[in-house]
Amino acid sequence: MNTEDQLLGKEALLKTYLLYVKQQGKSRSILKARVNALLRAYNTLCGMNPSSDFPDGILIDTECSDEKLNEIYEITGFRLGEDPHNPYATVYNDRMDMFHALMKYRVKVEDIRRTYVGVLECSSGFMKGMVHTTQLNKLLMNIIAEKVDRVIYLLLGDKYDKYFTLSELMKEYGYPSVSDKELKNMILEDMAD
C-alpha cells in the first residue's frame, strides 16, 4: 500500500493525542499538528468549526446510533441520558461528560504503562521488582486500555467511523509530512535531551 493511501481515523487520533500529552521537545509540535489536522477533518465532517484546534477541538458528533449506545451500556452498565436525579440529563451531555472523564483516565493509564521505561541503572533486586511490575502492568493496562478505548470510540459518535487517506489529510487539513519513522526518531532524540 502506498503511504499516501494509508487510512487514518479515530484510532490514530487517540494514539497521537496520548503521545502528545506526555511528549516534550520538537516532536511535540509534530504530534500537535497531527492531532489538529485529524480534528479539523472530523469537525468539518460533523459540520462544526473546522478551525478548532486542540485541545478544545475534540468534539463528539451529535449523532450516535442506538447500536453504539447499546454497546456503551453493555460495556459500562450505564444508560446515557437516564438519570432519576437530573431531569435535564441528555444522551449528548452524558456522552460528552463520559468522554472527557475517560480521556483523563486514559492519560493516567498511559502514565502507568510507561512506568520504569528507560531505567538504565539499578540494583538487581530493584530490576527484578521492576520487571515483574512492568509485566503485570502491561497485561492489566492493555486490557483496561482496550475497553476504555472502545468506549471512547463509541462515544465520539457515528461520523468518527470515517477514515481519511494520509494524502487527503496532508492536502486539505495540514497534516504534517513527517513520516512515522522520522517522528519516532525525533521522539527518541527528545528523550535523550
LUMDREN-765962 format. One line per 8 residues: number of its first residue (from 1); their letters; for each residue x, y, z of N, C-alpha, C. Coordinates in steps of 0.2 Angstrom, whole numbers. Each point is the difference from the previous one (the first is absolute). Example, Ala and Ser with C-alpha at 12.3 -4.5 7.8 and 13.67 -1.06 7.14 Angstrom:
// residues 2
1) as) 66/-28/39/-4/6/0/4/6/0; -2/5/-4/4/6/1/-4/5/3 .
***
This chain:
// residues 193
1) mntedqll) 4/-6/0/-4/6/0/4/6/0; -1/5/-4/3/6/-1/-1/4/7; 5/3/3/0/4/6/-6/5/0; 0/3/-6/-6/6/0/-7/-3/0; 0/-7/-2/-7/-3/0/-2/-3/7; 5/1/5/-1/-3/7/-6/4/3; -4/-4/3/-6/3/3/1/1/7; -2/6/2/0/2/7/-7/2/3 .
9) gkeallkt) -1/-1/6/-7/1/3/1/1/7; -6/-2/4/0/2/7/5/-4/4; 3/-5/-2/5/-4/3/7/4/0; 1/3/-6/6/4/-1/-1/7/5; -6/2/0/-1/6/4/1/-1/7; -2/-5/3/1/-2/7/7/-2/1; 3/-4/-4/7/-2/1/5/7/0; -1/4/-5/4/6/-1/-1/5/6 .
17) yllyvkqq) -6/0/2/-2/5/6/4/-3/6; 0/-6/1/3/-3/6/7/1/0; 3/-1/-6/7/2/0/2/7/1; -4/5/-3/0/7/1/0/2/7; -4/-2/4/-1/2/7/6/0/4; 4/-6/-1/6/-1/4/7/2/-3; -1/2/-7/7/1/-3/2/7/1; 7/1/-1/3/6/1/4/1/-6 .
25) gksrsilk) 3/6/-2/4/1/-5/-3/1/-7; 4/0/-5/-3/1/-7/-5/-5/-2; 1/-6/2/-5/-5/-2/-7/2/2; -1/4/6/-6/2/2/-4/4/-5; 3/5/-3/-3/4/-5/-3/-4/-6; 4/-5/-2/-2/-5/-6/-7/-3/3; 1/-3/6/-6/-4/2/-6/5/1; 1/6/2/-6/5/1/-3/1/-7 .
33) arvnallr) 5/1/-5/-3/2/-7/-4/-6/-3; 2/-7/2/-3/-5/-2/-7/-1/3; 0/1/7/-7/0/3/-4/6/-3; 2/6/-1/-4/5/-3/-2/-1/-7; 4/-3/-4/-3/-2/-7/-5/-5/1; 0/-5/4/-5/-5/0/-6/3/3; 0/5/5/-5/3/3/-4/5/-5; 4/3/-4/-3/4/-5/-4/-4/-5 .
41) ayntlcgm) 3/-6/-2/-4/-4/-5/-6/-3/3; 0/-2/6/-6/-2/4/-5/5/1; 2/6/2/-4/6/2/-3/2/-7; 3/0/-5/-3/2/-7/-5/-5/-1; 1/-7/0/-5/-5/-1/-6/1/4; 1/2/7/-6/0/4/-3/7/0; 2/4/-5/-3/7/-1/1/5/6; 6/-1/3/2/4/5/6/5/-2 .
49) npssdfpd) 2/4/4/5/5/-2/7/-4/-2; 2/0/-6/6/-4/-2/6/3/3; 0/6/2/6/3/2/2/-1/7; -5/-3/4/2/-2/7/6/-4/1; 4/3/4/6/-4/1/0/-3/7; 5/-5/1/0/-4/6/2/5/5; -2/-1/7/-4/-5/2/-8/1/-1; -2/6/-1/-7/1/0/-3/-3/-6 .
57) gilidtec) 3/-2/-5/-3/-3/-6/-2/-7/0; 1/-3/6/-3/-7/0/-7/0/2; -4/0/-5/-8/0/0/-3/-6/-2; -5/-2/4/-3/-7/-2/-5/2/-5; -2/-5/-5/-5/1/-5/-7/0/4; -5/4/-2/-6/0/3/-4/-6/-2; 2/-4/-5/-4/-6/-2/4/-6/3; -4/-4/4/3/-6/2/-5/-5/0 .
65) sdeklnei) 1/-6/-4/-5/-5/-1/-2/-3/6; -6/-3/0/-2/-4/5/4/-6/2; 3/-3/-6/5/-5/1/6/1/4; 2/6/-1/6/3/4/-2/1/7; -6/3/1/-2/1/7/-1/-6/4; -3/-5/-4/-1/-7/3/7/-3/2; 5/1/-4/6/-3/1/4/3/6; -1/7/1/2/4/5/-3/-3/7 .
73) yeitgfrl) -6/-1/-1/-4/-3/6/3/-7/2; 1/-4/-5/2/-7/1/7/0/4; 4/5/-2/7/0/2/0/4/7; -4/5/1/1/4/6/-6/-1/5; -6/-3/-2/-5/0/4/-4/6/1; 1/5/-4/-3/7/1/-4/1/-6; -6/2/1/-5/3/-5/1/7/-1; 3/3/-5/1/7/-1/-7/4/-1 .
81) gedphnpy) 0/5/4/-6/4/-1/-6/-1/5; 2/-6/4/-5/-2/5/3/1/7; -3/5/4/2/2/6/-6/2/5; -2/-4/4/-6/2/4/1/6/4; 6/2/2/2/6/4/1/6/-4; 0/-1/-7/1/6/-4/-5/0/-6; -5/3/0/-5/0/-5/2/3/-7; 6/4/1/3/3/-6/5/-4/-4 .
89) atvyndrm) 2/-6/3/5/-4/-3/-2/-2/-7; 5/1/-5/-1/-2/-7/5/-5/-2; -1/-4/-5/5/-5/-2/6/4/-2; -1/6/-4/6/3/-3/5/3/6; -3/3/5/4/3/6/3/-6/4; -4/-6/1/3/-5/3/6/-3/-4; -1/0/-7/6/-3/-4/6/5/1; -1/6/0/5/5/0/4/0/7 .
97) dmfhalmk) -4/-1/5/3/0/7/4/-7/1; -3/-5/-3/3/-7/1/7/0/-4; -1/3/-6/6/1/-5/6/3/4; -2/6/2/6/4/4/3/-4/6; -5/-3/4/3/-4/5/4/-6/-2; -2/-3/-5/4/-6/-3/7/2/-3; 0/6/-3/6/3/-3/5/1/6; -2/3/5/4/2/6/3/-7/3 .
105) yrvkvedi) -5/-5/0/2/-6/3/5/-4/-5; -1/1/-6/4/-3/-5/7/2/0; 1/7/1/7/3/1/3/-3/6; -3/-1/6/2/-3/6/3/-7/-2; -4/-4/-3/1/-7/-2/7/0/-4; 1/5/-4/6/0/-4/6/2/4; -1/4/6/5/1/5/2/-6/3; -4/-4/2/1/-7/3/4/-4/-5 .
113) rrtyvgvl) -3/-1/-6/4/-4/-5/7/2/-1; 1/6/1/7/3/-2/5/0/7; -3/-3/5/4/0/6/6/-4/-1; 6/2/2/6/-3/0/3/0/-7; -3/3/-5/3/0/-7/6/4/0; 6/-3/-2/6/4/0/4/0/6; -1/-5/5/4/0/6/6/-4/-3; 6/3/1/6/-3/-2/4/-3/5 .
121) ecssgfmk) 1/3/6/4/-3/5/-4/-1/7; 0/-6/3/-3/-1/6/3/-7/3; -2/-1/6/2/-7/3/-4/-5/-3; 3/-7/1/-3/-5/-3/-7/-2/3; -1/2/6/-6/-1/4/-5/5/-3; 2/6/-1/-5/5/-3/-2/-2/-7; 5/-2/-4/-1/-2/-7/-5/-6/0; 1/-5/5/-5/-6/0/-7/3/1 .
129) gmvhttql) -1/4/5/-6/3/2/-3/4/-5; 4/4/-4/-2/4/-5/-2/-4/-6; 3/-5/-2/-2/-5/-5/-7/-3/1; 0/-2/6/-7/-3/2/-6/4/0; 1/6/3/-5/5/0/-2/3/-7; 5/0/-4/0/2/-7/-5/-5/-4; 2/-6/1/-4/-6/-3/-7/0/2; -1/1/7/-7/0/2/-4/7/-3 .
137) nkllmnii) 4/5/1/-3/6/-3/-2/0/-7; 4/-3/-4/-1/0/-7/-6/-5/-2; 0/-5/4/-6/-5/-1/-7/4/2; 0/2/6/-6/3/2/-2/7/-3; 5/4/-2/-1/6/-3/-2/-1/-7; 2/-5/-4/-2/-1/-6/-7/-2/-1; -2/-4/5/-7/-2/1/-5/6/1; 2/4/5/-3/6/2/-1/5/-6 .
145) aekvdrvi) 6/1/-3/1/5/-6/-5/-2/-6; 0/-6/-1/-5/-3/-6/-7/2/2; -2/-1/6/-7/1/2/-2/7/0; 5/4/3/-1/7/0/0/3/-7; 5/-2/-4/0/3/-7/-6/-2/-4; -3/-6/1/-6/-2/-3/-6/5/1; -1/1/7/-5/5/2/1/7/-3; 6/2/1/2/7/-3/-2/0/-8 .
153) ylllgdky) 2/-5/-4/-2/0/-7/-8/0/-1; -3/-3/5/-8/0/-1/-2/6/2; 2/4/5/-2/6/2/1/5/-5; 5/0/-4/1/5/-5/-5/1/-5; -4/-5/-1/-6/0/-4/1/-3/-7; -5/0/-4/0/-3/-7/5/2/-5; 1/7/0/4/3/-6/7/-2/1; 2/-2/7/7/-2/1/2/-7/-3 .
161) dkyftlse) -5/-3/-3/1/-6/-3/4/0/-7; 0/7/-2/3/1/-6/8/0/0; 3/-2/-5/8/0/0/2/5/-6; 5/3/1/3/4/-5/7/-2/-3; 1/1/-6/7/-2/-3/5/5/3; 6/-2/0/5/4/3/1/6/-5; 0/-1/-7/0/5/-5/-5/5/1; -6/-2/2/-6/4/1/1/5/6 .
169) lmkeygyp) 2/-3/5/2/4/6/5/5/-1; 6/-2/-4/5/4/-1/-2/6/-4; -4/-1/-6/-2/5/-4/-5/5/2; -5/-3/4/-6/4/2/0/2/7; 4/-3/4/-1/1/7/7/2/4; 5/0/-4/7/2/3/3/-5/4; -1/-6/-1/3/-6/3/8/0/-2; 4/0/5/7/1/-2/3/-6/-4 .
177) svsdkelk) 5/2/-4/3/-5/-5/5/-4/3; 1/1/7/5/-4/3/-2/-7/1; 4/-5/-2/-2/-7/0/0/-3/7; -3/-6/1/0/-3/7/7/-1/2; 4/-3/-4/7/-1/1/4/6/2; -1/5/-3/3/7/2/-2/2/6; -7/0/1/-2/2/7/2/-4/6; 1/-7/-1/2/-4/5/8/2/1 .
185) nmiledma) 4/1/-5/6/2/2/1/7/3; -5/4/-1/0/7/3/-2/-1/8; -5/-5/1/-2/-1/7/6/-3/4; 4/-5/-3/6/-3/3/5/6/1; 1/4/-4/5/6/1/-3/4/5; -6/2/1/-3/4/5/1/-3/7; -1/-7/0/1/-4/6/8/1/2; 4/0/-4/7/0/1/3/7/3 .
193) d) -4/5/-2/2/7/2/-2/1/7 .
***
